[in-house]
Amino acid sequence: MITLMLPTRRSLLKGAAAFAALPALPSWYAEEVLAQDAPRAPRSGNDTPTFALIGCGGRGRGDARDAQKFARVAAVCDVDASHVEGAAVELAQSQREADQKAGRTPSRGGAADIRRYSDFRKLLDTEKDIPIVIVGTPDHWHTFVNLRALHSGKDVYSEKPLTLTIDEGKHLVQAVRQTGRVLQVGTQQRSDPNFRMVCELVRNGRVGKLQKVTTIVPAGLRDGPFASKKAPEALNWDMWLGQAPLVEYVPERCHVTFRFWYDYSGGTITDWGAHHNDIALWGMGLDGSGPTSVDGKRLVEQIPGGYTAASQYEVKYTYANGVEHTCKTTTADSIFGSLDKQPAPGERHNGIVFEGDKGWIYVRRATVEASDDALIKTPLPGSAERLYASNDHMGNFFECVRTRKTPVASAEIGHRSVSVCHLGAISTRIGRKLQWDPAREQFVGDEEANKMVARGQRKPWTYEEVLRA
């Protein structure tokens, strides 16, 4: 067995000298990565676009800082006024640092010059000259903000998971086609060379005939019951809830831990699963399709009055090509990616395993393992199928904004990847095996399951109302 500790994308792209000093990708693949063009950062204020950040929590601010290498922040928006002010101050400082690093003339203004909004509709209707929007809202808001932004003529970088439901994904794919705008989904493993390399190896038969894929994700939270409290003055709780059912404010429902409530997300299967199931589809060559059956089971029950998204589960998928795919949780990893303890014997940390009749390859962030050294170390032949090469996810987005080409994680790809996750969540909640038609995107002969492809939307947060000018 071979284990490769891979350098970060940032380290790789610094150059050959830095690469040589680090444990590395196989030399044949590292040389390819180093030879690939990096996204072009603007060198002057004249060719530097502006962007608005909608959703100013920690993930949104992180995306904005990544974007500042290629653009300048002009406006921020959040339903929590404390997030708006904090983001304006933080991003004004990081903008000066980004401009200085890029050799651009620094922005003269500071935090006071970043426009503030509490309603994304007002921002999109007012800021006609801002061409780009970065969306870092909670999951149940992604689709509405993305739709309004696309129809407002904006290009969009949207955090993952792309949608709250499968139905929302259909609307977004249609909107991108109608508007011709660029939408990049924040599944950044698509721009990580080790994941791309493994998918190329698998798709070119390196493990032989593919038989099994396993995606391993951290277990979710299982706590409660929780008490309601008065919402903070700075937070518009009713608008934060949006399309979700109206409930009293509970701190654990909001901000950092919202993903563990089914009203707003799907738990770790739509969080980490949006990353790993995306890579599973990429490696199988089924980016535009999906499974034909899904069978999900809870491994533990949630605590009444606590988090409602399944915390520990195992979901089995089958595909038309005969591949069996299992998505399961592990308690060896935290939900935020740090390693808490060693996996149990026979288990692995969160990642993806591709198994064929000639061996297996396992990939997670910064690590690749294989059953045989040659599976990884042997270069692919010149005739091999190669995949979309992106080594900087945010950079790929801005490159596509400039060139109008399709990004590495398009709306269609993001929709199909998270649909796998939604299917798992639906089957787990229903508690039985379901048949799925990936072409028609509906369950076969199951009215109860098909009702869960969409969810009820609390007015005024419906498709029609959000898109109304």
N, C-alpha and C positions, 0 to 999 in steps of 0.2 A: 504494500500500500504506500502511496505517496501523499504527502501533505505539503501544500504550498501556501506559505503565508504571503499574501499579496500586498504590495504597496497601495496606498490610496491613489485615487485618480489624480489628485493634486500633485502627489509626489512623482507619479509617472510623467506627468506633463512638464515637469521642471527641466527635464533633459536627461541625456544618457548618463552623465556623471552621477546625478542623484540616484538614478535607477541602479547603477552598478554597485552602489553602496548598500543596497537594500535586498532582503530576500525578495524574490521576484516571480513574475509570471514566467512561463517557459520562454526561453530566449527568442524562439521563432515568433511567438505572439507579441512579446514585448516590443520587438523591433517593428512589427506592423503598427502597433499603437503609437509608438514614438514618431513614426513616419506620417501619421494621419494629421491633417490640418486641424489646428485648434480654432474654435470660433473667434471671429474678429471682434475685438473690443474697440469702440469708438475712440479716436485719438483727439477729438476736439469737441467743443460744445456744439458746433454747428451740425454734427452728424450724430449727436447723442439724443435718443428719444426719451420721452418722459413716460412715467407709469403711475398708476394709482394702486394703492394697496387697500383691499376690502377684506376685513378680518385681521385685526392687529394683535392677536395673541402671539405666543411664542413661535409657533410654526409659521405664521404669516410674516412675522418680522424676520425670521431666518430666511425665508424665500426672498423677501425684499432685499436683504443684505447680499444675497447671491446675485440678484438682478442688478445691483448697483455697479457691478463691473461693466455692465453693458448699457445702463440707462440711469436716469435720475428720477427720484421720487418727487412727485408734485402734489399728491393729495393722499390722504388716509381716511378710512371710514371704519366705524365699528359701533355697535349698539351699546358698548360699554365705554363711557366717556373717559375713564381712567386708562383704558387701552389706547384710545386715540391720542391722548396727551403723551403717554409714555412712548408710543411709537414715533410721534413727531420729533421728540427730543433725541431719541436713540438713532433714528434714521438720518437726521440732519448731521449728526456726528459721523456716522459710518459713511455718509455720502461724501463728506470732505476727505475722509481717508481713502475711499475708493477712487475719487478723482485724482488725488495726489499720486496714488499707486499707478494709475493708468496714464499719468502724464498729461491729464486734461487740466484746463484752467478751472480751479475750484469754484463751486457755486458761491456767489456772494451772500446769498441769503442763509438764514439759519432755520431753526424750528418754526419761527413765526411765519416764514414764507411757505410752509407746507400747509395747504388748505385742509381743513378738518370737516368731516361730515359724520352724521349719525344714521343717515338713510342712504343706502347704496343707489336707490333710484334717483335721488337728488344729485348725487355725484355724477352718475352717468348722463343725466339730462343736462347738467350744467357744464361739465368739463369736456366740451366738444373737441378740444385740441389735444387731449391726452389720448394717444392711440392704443395704449396697452393697459391691461388690468391684471393684477395678481390677486387671486382669490384664496384666502387662508381662513375662511369661516368654518364653523362646525359643519359636519357632513350634511346635515339636513337642509343646509342653505346653499350648498354648492350649485345645484342645478338652477335654482331661480336666479342667482346672481350671474351665473354663466350665460343663461339664456338672454337675460336683459342686456348684458355686456355685448354679446355677439350681435344682437339685433340693434345695438347702438353703434355698431361699426368698430368695435374694439377687438383686438387680438387678446387672447386669454391664456394665462398660465394658471391652471386650477390644481389645488391640492387634491390628493387622493384621500379616500375613495371618490371616484368621480360622481357617484350618485347615491341616493338613499334607496332607490328602487330600480328594478329593471326597466320599468316604463319610463322613468326619467332619462335613462340612457338613450332610448329611442328618440326622444324629443331633442336631446343634445346632438346626436349624430345628424338628424335632419336639419337642425339649425346651422351646423357647420357647413353642410352642403348648400343650404339656401343662401347663406351670407358670404361664403367664400373666405371667412376669417380663419385664422390659425388658432388652434386650441391644443395646448400641450398639457398632458396629465402628469402630476408630480410623482410618478412611479420611477424614481431616479435609478433603480437598478437596471433599467433599460440602457442607461448611459455608463454603466460600470463594466470595464473590459472583462473582468473575470466571469460575470454572468453571460455576457455575449459570447465569449470563447466557449463556455460549456454548452450553450445552446447550439453553436455552430458544430461542435464536436458531435453532439447527440444527433442533430439533423443530418449529419453526413455519415451516420452509421458507426461511429466510433465504439459505442457499447453494443453493437449488433442490432438486432431487431428490438426496438423499444417495447418493453412489456409492462413496466410499472413506473409510476412517478409518485413520490411522496413529498408533500409540502408540510413542513413542521413550523408551527407558529406558537408564540408564547400563550400560556393560559391567561384568561381575562380576570377581572376582579369579581370577587364573590363576598360581598359585605352587605351590611344592613341589619335591621331596618334604619331608615334615616328620617329625621324630623324636618318639617318645613320651618322656614324662617322668613323674616321680612327681607325682601330683595334689597341689595345695596342701592343707594340713591343714584349712583352713576350708571346703573344698569337698567336698560329698558327690557324688562323680563318678558313682557308680552311679545315684543318684536323678536327677542332672542328665540322664543318658542316657535315663532313663524307658523309653518304649516302643521306642526305637531299639536297634539291635544293640549288644551289649556289645563295647567296644573299649578299648584302653589309652588313657590320657589323653594328649592332644596339645593344647598350649595354643591352637593355631590353630583347633581344633574348637569352642572354648568362647567364651562371652561375645561380644565385638564381632563376630567373623568367623564365627560358627556358621552364618549364612545361606548360606554358600558351599559347604556340604556337603549333598548330597541327602538324607542320613539325617535332617536336622533342618529342612530348608526346601527351596526350589527355586532359590535364587540371586536375581538381580535381577528375574526375571520374576514371582516371588511377593512381592518387596519393593516396588520402585517400580512394577512391573506391577500390583500390587493397587490402587494409586492410579489409574494412568492407564487401565487397562482398565476400571475401575469407571466412570470418566467417559465412556469410549467407549460402554459399554452405556447409560449415562444419556442421552447425546446421541442414541443410536439408538432410545431408548424400549424397550429390551429388558432391563430390570432383572430381570425374572422368567424370563428364558429364557437363550439362549446360541447359539453357532454350530452349524452343521450339518456342518461339516468343519474339520479343522485339519491343517496341514502344516508341521512344524518342522524346521529344519536348523541344526546347529552350524556356525559360521563358522571356529572354531578348535577343536582338540582340547585337552582338559585334560592337565596334566602328571601322569604316573603317580606315585602316592603323595602327591598334592596335593589341592587343592579339587576336589570331584566334581560340583558343579552347573555346568551350561554357562555360560561367561562371555560369549561372543559368539554371537549366534544371530539368526535371522529366522524368524518364525512367521506363516503366512498362514491366516486364518480366512475362511470364507464363512458367510453367514446366509440364512435363508429368504427375506428381503426382497431378496436380491440384492446387499447391501452387501459389499464386500471390505474386510477389516480386516487390517492388518499390524502386528505388534509386533516391533520390532527394537532392537538395541543401538547405542549411540554411544559412542565413546571420548573425546568432547569433554567429558563430565561425569564427576565422581567419583561413587562409589557413595553418598556422603553428601550430595550435592546441590550442592556448591560447583563453580564453573565452572573447569575446568583450562585449557582452550584453546578457540579458535574452531572451530566445526564445519567440516568439509570443504565445498567448494562444493556447493550443492544440498542440504546436510544442515541439520538444526536441532538445537538443544539439546533435552534430554528434555522431553516434553510430548505434546500430542495435536493432530492435524490432522484437521479435518473438511472433505471436499471434495465439492462438488456440481456440477451443470451450470451454476450461476450464480456460482461463486466458491468461495473457501476461507476458513476461520477456523482459526487456530493459537492454542492456549492453553497456557501453562505458568505456574508460580507467579510472580505479580507482573507478567505480561505477556500481552497479547492482540494478535495481528496478524491483519490481514485483507487480501484481495486488493483491496478497495474500501472507502473510508471509510464509505460508506453502509450497508454490511453491519452495522456496529456502531453507528454514530451515530444511525440512524433508530430511533425508539421502536417497540416492539411495539404492535399495536392492542389495544384493550380486549378483543377477543374471543379473544386469543391464549391458547394453552395455557401455564399457568405451573406451575412445579415447587415442590416442598417448600422453603420458605425457612428456612434456618438459617444464622446468621452467627457462631455460636460453637459448635463441635462438642461440647465438654465441657458447655457450658451447655445445649445441646439435650438431652443425656443427662439432666442433673439436672431439667430441665423435664419430661421424659417420666416420670422417676421420680415426680415430684410429681403429674402429671396423668394418668398411665397411658396416654398416647397412644403411638403407634409412633414410634420415633426416625428421623432422616433416613437413617441407615446401619444398618438392621435386620439381624437374622440372615439373613433370606432374601436381602437385597441383598448382604451380605458374602459369603455362600456362593456366589451366582451369579457375582459379580465374580472371586473367587479361583478358581472353577472354570475360568474362561477361562484363567487363568494355569496351573493344573494341567494342563489339556488341552495347552497349549503345551509344558510341560515333558515330558509323557508322549510326545508326538509327536517331540520333539527327541531323547529317549533311544532311542525305538524306531527312528527314522530313516525314517519313511514317513508318507504322508498317511493320516488316519483319518477315518471318518465318525462323527458324533456325533448322538444323539437327545436334544435338550435337554428334552423332556417326560419321557422315561423315565430320563434321566440315565445313559445307558450307551452304549458304542460299538456300532456296528451291524456284526454279523458278524465280530467280532475278539476272540477269546478271550484272546489275549495282552494286548491293550490293556485289556480289562475287568478283568483281574487287577490292574492298576495303579491302578484307581479307589480301592482300599483298599491298606493295607500290613500286613504281619505286625506283631503287637504283642508285645513281650517281656514275659512275666509278671513281676510282677503288674500291669503297666500295660496292662490291657485294659478295655474298656467295663464289663464286669460287675464286675471287681474294684474299679475306681475308684468306681463308684456304690454299692458295697456299704456299708451303714451300719456 
